[in-house]
Amino acid sequence: MLLLGLATLSLSACPTFEDDLSGHYRQTLITELDDEALAVDLFRFGDDVRAIVRFYELASASAREDAYAPENQSRCAWTQPAPFDKAERAFDLRLLPTARHAGLSLSGRFDDQDRLQLLVQRDDETSPAPLLMEASSELPNAACQTIDDLILRARFGAGAPNAFPPETYTLRHPVFSLLWVGVEAVNTNGAIVFVAINRTEPSVRLSPGAQFIPGDNVIAGDLRLSVPPPPDRILARSGSTRFGLAHPVVIDDSESDDRFAWNISEEPLIATSLQNGVVEDAPEGILTNGWGQAIFFVEGSLDQLDDELRARIEGLDEANPNQHFYIAQVFFYNDEVVALRLPPRPRPGIVSNAVDLLLTTDFLEAREVLLPRLFFYN
């Protein structure tokens, strides 16, 4: 009886967001010049506050007529929690930047009519935008599926020289990239044909003197970067979710411009995380002629993948099913990944986020992407 009473007291003392200021707030004024609208789901927990910020694309006049229709929402994200100033009825919230989106600062204050006066300052803009927000619901909407970026460490020649002999090839302007490889079905005169699709995202130039030593024709050191979820087009359907596969590569750009646009016929792959041959611990009963590391992305959960794809994946029982990004071992035969081996759940304090890349001459003359793909069919 005493334990039950303590539990009841503990639960009743927990702050909730059910107060007169929590709720769903929408931008009141949308003009013909606006290409985006904002909504905020505000959660006040006692002395603290947090919010979901929702972004709505207004790409047409019809979209502006019903700006907050679900199909117009382009993304949502949780802010960091922050103190709520009860006396001033004000708060300052922060939306952290991602690989694709600049960070955002929200300074909010409630007026005498309980309307939310909001100052929105984007990291990539010089001045804040004032917005008047009105409540459209007393209850905030907690539905927001977000996938955090993968923090990746690319290592170039860890523990071994990583140089081309000058007579073999001379490096120009190497760029590290994640090369997402997939296939899409195309209807050609009534016949379904599977066509290869490729995306390089993100891409980062190797810094001369750091990861790239021009005089020695060497790539070395390491590079840390933030990797966002892949673009929709590269994702393939499997079961009730979607997946994608990316190879860490280095591409030798012919230009030194800040913006990288890959010309496949003139700019070869010079380093990958793949090796040719048969490794001793390859899965039994599967014909392979190469192995290496790749980034395996699952939009939902591993449990949602169909049985045919799951049959090609080792380590499902030990892996975190809701991790989304996996640095996996891949085993391939020619142009097809025939098996994946997922890493086990990371131990506390240990983040296994490194991939090793080695220079290769295999693709110097290639005029198309010849890296293995994980097909959604078997």
N, C-alpha and C positions, 0 to 999 in steps of 0.2 A: 504493500500500500504506500509506503514511504517513497519507494522508487518511482511509482506511477505519479505521485504528487510532484516530485522533483522534475520529472519529464514534462508534465503539463505546465509547470511554472516556466521551465526553460523555453518551451515552444511559444508560450504566450508573450515572452519577453523579446522574441525575435522581431526586429523591425521589418515592415513590409512596405511595398510600393503603393499600397492602397490609401493614398491621401489625396488632398484636393489639388495637388500640383502635378502628380504623376499623370501621364496620359499620352495620347498620340496627337502631335502638333504638325500642322501643315502650313507651308508658305502661302500667304493670303493673296499676294499680287504676282501674277504671271503675265508678262508682256510678250508681244510678238517677237522681241529680240532675244528672249530667254530660250536657251537650248537645253536647260536643265532645271528641275525643280527639286526642292528639298523637303523631307519630312523627318521628324524626330520623335522617337518613342522614348519618353523620359521615365526613368525608374528612380524614385527617391526612397532610400532606405535610411530612415532616421536622419543622421547627420551627414550622410553620404549620398551621392547622386551618380548615375551612369546613364548612358543613352545608346540607342541604336540610331545611326544616321542612315537614311534611305535616299538614294539618288534616282531620279526619274528622268529618262531621256525624252526630250520634246522635239522629235525630229520632223514633225509635220503639224499642220494646222489641226488635224483631227486628234493628234496626240495632246495638243494643248486644251482641247475641249474637255478631255477627261484625263487630266495630267497624272492623276494618282491611280490610274488603272494598273492592275498587277503586271500586265504585259509591258508597261513602260518602265518598270523598275529595272535599273541596270546593275545595281549592287547595293549591298547593305553592309554595315560594319559596326562593331561595338567600340565605343570610346573607352578610354581608361577611366576607372572610378576616381572621384574627386570629392572634396568637402562641399557641402551645401551651406551657404551663408543664410541662416534663417532670418536674421535681422534685415538684411538687404534683399532677401528672396532672390539670390543670385548665385551663379556658379561659373566655373571655367573648366571646360572639358577638352580633352585632346584625343584626336583620331590619329593613330600612328601611321607613318608612310609605309607603303609597300613597294614592291619592284615596279608596279604599273601605275600607282597613284601617289600623288603628293600628300603629305600630311595636312591635317586640318585642325584649327583651333576654334572652339565655340565658346563665346562669352554670352551668357544668357541672364536676363533679368525679367521678372514678372512685374507688369504694371498693375495699377489699381483695379483693372478689369480682368485680371488674371490672363491677359494676353502675354505671350512670350516674345520679348524683344531680343533678337539674336544678332550678334556680330560674328560673321563667318570669315575667318582669315585662312586662306590657303597658303601653303609654304611657297608655292611658285608664283604668287601674286604679291604686289607691293602694298595694297591697301585692303582693309576688310570690307565686306559687303553687308550692309544692314538689312535684316529680314524681319518682317512682322509675322509671327506664327500664331495661329489660332487652334484651339483644341477641337478635334473632330471626334474624339472618343475619350472617355474618362479612364479607360484602361489601356495601358501601352501594349503593343503587340511584341511578344518576345520571340517570334519566329524570325530567325535570321541565320542561315547556314553560311558559315565562313570557313575558308580553308587558308591557313597560314602559309606564308612563303616558306620554301625550303632554304635554309642557310647552308650553302654548299661550299666545300673547300676543294679546289682543283689543285693537284700537285703535279709538277712537271719534272719528271726524272728523279723522283725520290730515291736517294741511295744509289743512283747510277747516272753516268753522263747521258745527256740527251741532246746530241749534236749531230748535224748532217756533215759528212765530209764535203768540203767546198766543191769538189768535182761532181758530186751527186746532185746537190740542189743548194741554192742560196736563198735564205729566208729574207722576205721583204718586210711585211707589216702583219705579223701573226695576230689573230683574233681568237679568243676562246669563245665557244658558243655551245649551247645545248641544241643539238639537232634532233628535233622531234620528227619521227618517221612513222608513217601510217599508210593506209590505203582507203580509198573511197569508191563506192559503187557508182558507175556511170552507165546510163542507158544509151547504147549505141545501136540505132536501127532495130530496137526491140530486144537486143541482147545485152545482158548485164556484164560489163567489163570492169575489173578492179584496177584502178589507176593509183600509182604511187603519189603521195603528197609529202612534202617536207616543209618544216618551219625552223628557222634559226632564232631562238629566243630563250633567254637573253643572250646578248653578245657583248663582250668586253675586250678592248684592245690590251695586249700584253705590253707592259711599260718597258721601254728601252732602259737597260741598266738594272731593272728589277727582275721581271720574268723573262725578258728577252735581251740577249747580249749579242748585238749585231756582229761585232768584230770576230766573235768566236762561233757564230752560226749556231747559237745555243738557246734553248728555252729551259728555264730553271725556276726554282722557288715555288711559291704557291700563290693562289688567288682566292679570295673569299667573295662570294656574291649571293644576292638574294634572288631566288627563283620563284616566279609566280606560277599558278596553275596554267596549263597549256591552253591555247586558243581552242574554241569549240570545234573548229573544223578538223582538228587533228584527232579528236577523241572518237573512239570506236565503241559502239554499243555492245555490251555483253551482259546477259541477264537483265537485271533491273538497274544497272548502272553503266558507266562509261569508263574507258581506260585509255592511257597513252604511254608511249615508250620514247625515251630520248637518249641519244648517245652524246656523252661529253667529247668534244672534238676541238682541234685547233685548225683554223682555216687561214691560209696565207693570202691576205688581201693584197691586191695590186695597187691600191690607193692608200693614202694615209689620212683620208678625211675622217672627221669625227663620226659621221654616220656610216654604218656598215650595211651594204646591200650586196648579197652574195651573187657573184657571177660564176656559176658552177663550171662553165667551160674554160675559164681562165684562172680560177683561184682554187687550187687543190686543197684537199684535206691533207694535213701534214702530221697530225697526231690524233690518236684515239685511245680509248681505254679497252681496246679489244686486242686479242692475240690469236694467231692461227695455230692449229695443232689440236691434240687431244690431251686434256688434263686428267690426272689420275682420279680425281674425285667427281668426275662427271656423272650425272645420273645414269643408272644402269638401264640397259635395254633401249637406249636412244643413240642414234647415229649422230655424231657431232664432228666438226672439223675446226672449231674455234670456241673461245670463251672470253669473258671479260666482265666489265661493270657497265651498268646502264641505270637510268632513272625510270622507275616504273611508277606511274601515277594512276590512282583509282579515285574517281570523283566521289563515290559513295563509300561502301564498305567492301572488304574482301569477300564477305559472306554473300554479297549480292551478285558476284560474278557467276556466269553460267558454269555448269559442271564440266564442259569440254575444256574451257580455259583453266579452271581450277585444277584439272587433272595434269596440266603442264607446269604447275607451280609447286615447288617444294617449300616447306617451312611455314605452311599456313597455320598450323597449330601453335607455333612459337611466336609468330608475328603479331603485332598490334593490328587488329582488323580495321581500325578507323584512323590510321595514320596518314592516309592519302599519298604521301611521297615515300618511296622505298628505294634505297640504293641497293640494287639487286645484282647478284651474279647472273649472267646470261650465258647460255650454251646454245650455239647456233650451228646450222648446217647450211653452207652457202649463204643464201639471202634470207633465211628464215630462222628466227629464234624458236628453238624447239623445246626449251625448258628454262624456267626461272627459278632461282633460289633466293628466298626472302631472308633478310637479316632477322635475328630474334629481337624481342623487345629490348630496348636499350636499358642497361643498368643505371641506377641513379648516379648522376654526375658524369656519365659517359655518353657523348653524342657521336655516333658513327656516321659522319657526314662527308668523308673524304673519298675522292676518286683519283686514281693515278693515271696519267696520260704519258704515252711514249711516242716518240717520232716514228713515222712509218713511211716507206716509199711505195706502199701498195696502191695509193690513189693519186700519184703524181700525174698520171696520164688519163685519169677517169674524167668522163664528160657527163656523168650522171651519178646519183647517190647510190653506192653499192653496199651500204651498211645493212645488216640484217634487220628484218621487221618482225614484230609480233602480230601475226595475223589473227583476226577475230574468228576465223573459221579454221577447222583442223583438216 
